[in-house]
Amino acid sequence: VFRTEVRDNNLSPAWDPMKLKAVLLNNGDPYRPLRLKVYDYEASGKHRLLGQVDTNTAKLAEAHAAGAQLVLEHPSKPGPCGHLLVKGFQAEVHPSFLDYVSAGVEISFMVAVDFTGSNGMPSDPASLHYMSPNGSPTPYEEAIMGVGKVLDFYDNDRKYPAFGFGGQQPHMPVSHCFPLNHNPANPECDGIPGIIQAYRKALTIYGLSGPTLFTPIIKAAMAHASQPTAHLRYNVLLILTDGEIMDMDDTVSAIIQAAQLPMSILIVGIGNSEFANMEILDGDKVRLAAHGKTAERDIVQVRDIVQFVEFRNFKNRGDALAAELLAELPGQFLAYCRARNIMPPAAPPPPAGTVEPSAASPQPPAAPAAGEPALPGAPPPPPVFG
């Protein structure tokens, strides 16, 4: 579970404080058996056991409060062989993602769709933007619906900013961030169907061009996430793209800046291209850094062909696509809140004249409909949070 630092040539060693998650230490059970072992360190790696004690987290807390010592014993030698003194013990309770969502925190959804030429002309049946006569959704629509129907439950007004990038109107320069609804003053669409409708209309207005740039889209999402709100709102930007980006350095810099804001970035690779740069943006293996600055947390949830959300691996499986892509979102949200000591907002008082359920007859929350999706670690999405 945990290994302390080595204390050399010391008959009364004192170790540095250790900070462990309860799920790792005892899986949330303070009475779960816990064995502490003390070894004499050997450079050869064949460390010699000096003594051990069987205890649990509750007993460690009691020993600290009473100033009592734990008796060490050797399994092959009679009698005590030493003592351990618990010099400090503190349990910190952190709110869960469920606590925040239950308190009314909103998850705001934004979408950005790739309109670059590498998608293929929409009139070509091989195009990723091809509108089939039989009404089959494009890969972009499948991804939007798969992720959107989960986040839809956590957005109070169901109005979603939706953008395109890499598109071009006739006789106009290429736009790397344009509203799908063709309304720069208000790029919000009404629900997931509104996004789909705006996307289809945009394909009749914008030609496919390029290159593929992420920075303008991320900057637009940052502007949205920076807007003051009456309550805590966490923003999720879904970027759908069919190829590698051409502004890698600027994108990394933008992501590092975005890490300061209440937002995450989800990326879905559409088509059969390689997405090597996406693993770099993910930041799971190496923390993103640019111009001497490092991202304070990993906010980009991306997978490569095998692990990340490569759309072809989830064809016709929107729920699986959403589950894979959203798996890290609760942790990213909690990392943001804990770094800023943001606690769940207090529940609002009931309206005047209403009668609250008594403790003797509590009212259960509304059960989700069959097959209703939910974020990992979140409660079944009740209508009040939709």
N, C-alpha and C positions, 0 to 999 in steps of 0.2 A: 504494500500500500504506500509506504513512504520510507525513505532512507535519509538519515540525518547526515550532516557533515562530519568529518573525522576530527576528533580531538586527540592530538598526540601527547604522549608523556604526561598524562594528567590522571591522578587517582580520584579526583572529584570533578569530573567534567561537567560543564554546563553547555547545553546545546541551544542554538538559536531557535526562536519561536517558529513553529511550523503552522502553515495555514492550509487546511484541507477542506474539500467539499464533503458535506455529510453523506452524499450519495456514494462517494468513494470510501469514506471511513467506515460507515455503518449502514449505508443504504437507508438513512433516515430513522433507524431504530437505535435509540441510545442504549439499549440493553443487549445489543448484538455482541457476541464474544469478540474480544480484541486481544491479541497477544503482542506484548512488547518484548523485544529481544535486545540485549546489549552484547556487543562483540568487541574483542580485542583485535584491532585492525592489523593485518599482515600485508606487506607489499606484494607477496606472492598471490594474494587473493584467497588464501586458505585461512579466513578469519576464524578466530577461536571464540566460541560461545562462552560468555562469562556468567550469564544468568538471564532469566526471563520471568514474566509475570502475566497471568491471564486476568483480564479485567474487562471493562466496557466503558463507553463514553460517559455514562451516568456516574460510574464510580470515579472516573478521572475528575469530573466536576466536583464530586463530594470530597475527594482527597485534597483538591486545591482549596476548597472552602474551609476545610478543617485543618489545613496545614499538615496533614498526615502523609506518611511515606508509604510507598508501595514496596513490598518485600520481593526481592529477586531470588529465585531459586534455580539451581541447575538440575536438569532432568536426570542426571546420573550421579548426583552428589547429594547427601542428606543436609538438611538445614539451610538457613538463609545464606546467601553469598553476596548480598549487597542491597542497597535501597535506592529507590527513585523518588525524587521530590517534584511534584507538579507545581512549578513556580508561577504558572499563569494558565488560565483557562477562560475562554470567551466564546460564546456561541452567537453568531450573527445570522439573523433571519432576513433573507432577501425575497422580495416579492417575485412571484412567478409571472410568466407571460399571461397565464390565465387571470391572475389578479388584476393586471392592467386592463385586459380586454373586458373583464367583468365590470370594471369601474368606468367603462365608457370610452377608453382610448380608441381613436379611429385609425384605421389603416387605409391610407389614401393611395389609389392605384393610378399610375400613368403608363402610357404605351408609346413606343416609337417603332415605326415600321420602315424597313429598308426598301427604298425606291431606286436603287442603283441598277445600272444596265445589266449586271451579271445575273440578275434574276430571270432574264429572258422576256421578250415581248409578251404582254398579257394575252395577245391573240394566239400565241403559240401553245398548243396543248402541253408542251414540255416545260413551259414557264412556271415558276413558283407562284406567279400571280394569275395564273390562268383561271378564268371563271367558267367552270364546266356547265354545259347546257342542262345537265341533270341536277344542278344545284349543289353539287358536292363542294364543301368548303376548301379553300386554298390552305396550304400548310400554315400560312400566317394566321388565318382565321381559326384554325384548329388550336394553335398555340394560345391565341388571345382568349378563346372560349375556355380552354382547359385551365389556365391560370386565373382568368378573370372570374370564373364562377365560384372560386374559393374566396378570393379577396372581396368579391361582391358583398359578402355577408358582413364585412367589417368596415365598410365605407358608408357613412350615415346618409349622404345625399345621392350616392350612386351617380355622381357626375365626374367623368374621368377625362382629364386632359389627354389628347391623343395627337401624335405628331408623325410626320414622315421625314425622311432625310435622303438626300441624293436624288431628288426629283427636280424636274424643270418644266415650267410652263412655256408655251410658245413665245419666242422672242424675248425671253427673260433669262437671267443668269441662273445657274444651278442653286437650289436652296438646300441647305444642310439642316434646316429645322423649320418645317412649315406645319400649320394645323391641318389635320385631316379634314376637318369640317369647313375649311376655307374661311375661317373667321379668326383673324389674328387677335381681335379684342377679347374673344372668349373661346379658347380651344377645347372647352369641355364638351363631352358627348354624354347623352343620356343612357346610362347603363351599357352593358356589353353589346346589346343589339345596336345601340347608337354608334359604338365604335366600328362595328362591322359595316353599318350603313355608310358612315363617313369614309371608311377605307375604300369601299367599292366606288363611291362617288369620286374620291381623289384619284383613282386610277384612270378616270375619264378626263381629268383636268391636268394631271402632271405626267409628263413623259419620264421614262427611266433614264437616268444619267449616272453621275458619279463625280468624284471618287467616294469611297465609304469613310465618313468621318463621324466619330462619336462625340467629340468635344462640344459642339453646339447643342446637341440634345441633352447632354449631362448638365450643361450650364442652364438650360431652360428648366430642367428638373430641380436644380439647386435654387433657382429663383422662386419656384413654386414652394419648395420646402422651407424657404426663408420667410415666407409670408406669416405675419402674426395670426394666431388663432386663439379662440376663447378657451380651448382645451387642447390637450396633447394630441398631436396628429403625427403619425409616422408614415413616411412616404415611400412607396415602392415603385421604382422605374423598371419597366419591362422593355428591354431592347431586343428586337427580332431582326436578325441579320443573316445574310447568305454568304458572307466572306470575310476576309481579313480587313482590318482597319488600316488606314493610311496615315493616321495622326496619333501613333502610339504614344509618343512622349507627351503630347498635350493631353491625351486622354488620361494617362497616369497622373499627371499634375491635377487634372480636374477631379479625379477620384479621391486623391489625397485631400483636396479642399472639401469635397462632399462628405468626407468622413466626420467632419465637424458638425454636420447637420443631421436631423432626424430622417435619414433615408437609407435605403438599400438599393442596389442595382442588380437586376436579374437579366441574364443574357441567354437567349435561345439561338442556337445555330441552325439555320434552315438550309436544306440542300446537302450536297455532297462535298463541299469545299473543306479544306483543312482549316482548323481554328487554333493554330499553335499559340498565337498571342493571347488567347482567352485564358489559358492557364496562368500566364503571367499576371493578367488583370485579377484573377481569382485571389492571389495573395495568400493562399493556404500554405504553400511551401516556403515562399520568400516574401516577406512583407514589402509592399510597394514603396518605392522611394524615388524622388525626383527633386533635383535642385537642392539637395541637402535636407529635404523634409521627408518624413516617413508617415505613412497612414497609421493613425492611432488604433484602428481596428479594421478588420476585413469586412468591407461592405458589399463586395461584388460576389455574387453566388453564380459561378460558372462551372460547367463540366466539359470535359473534352469528349471525343467521339465515344469513348467507352463509359466514362463516369459522368461527364457533364451533359447538359441537355443538348444533345445532338438530336434534332427533331426526328430523324429517320428511325431512331431507336424507340420512339414512342408513337409511331404512326397509328392513328385511330385509338390511342390510349391516353386521352386527355387527362384523366385522373392521375395516372402514373406519372405523366409529365409534370403536373402540378406538384405532386408529392415529392418528386426528386428535386425540383427547382426550389421549393419553399422550405425544404427541410432545415436549412440553417437560418431562416428568417427570424424565428423567435429568439435565438441566441444573439443575433446581430442587434435586434431591438433591445434586449436586456443589457447588452454591453454598452449601448448608447446611454440608457437610463442610469445604469449604475455608475458610469464614469462621471455623471453630472448630478448624482444623488437625487434623481427624479423619482418620486414615489407615486404610486397610483393615486389618482384624484379621489377625493372623498365622494361617496355616492350622494347624489342630490336628495334633499328631503322629499317625501311624498307630497303630491299636491294637496292643498287644503280640502278637507272634507272626505279624503280617502281613508279607508280602514286597512291597516297593515295586517298581514297574517299573524296569528298568535304563535308563540313558541311551541304550543302544544299541537298546532296543526299547520306546520309549514307547507308552503306551496312549492312544488318542484318546478324547476325551469322547464320551459317548453322543450319537448323532445324533438330532435331533428327528423326531417323526413327521411324516408328510406334512401340510402345512397348519398345523403347530403354530405358534402366534403367539409373539412375543417383544417385549419392550420395545425401543425404538430404542437402539442402542448396547450392548445386552446380549447375552451369549452365548446360544446355543440353550439353553433351560431344561432342565438335567439333573435327573433325579429327586431327587437329594440336596437340591436347593434347593426342591423342591415341598412 
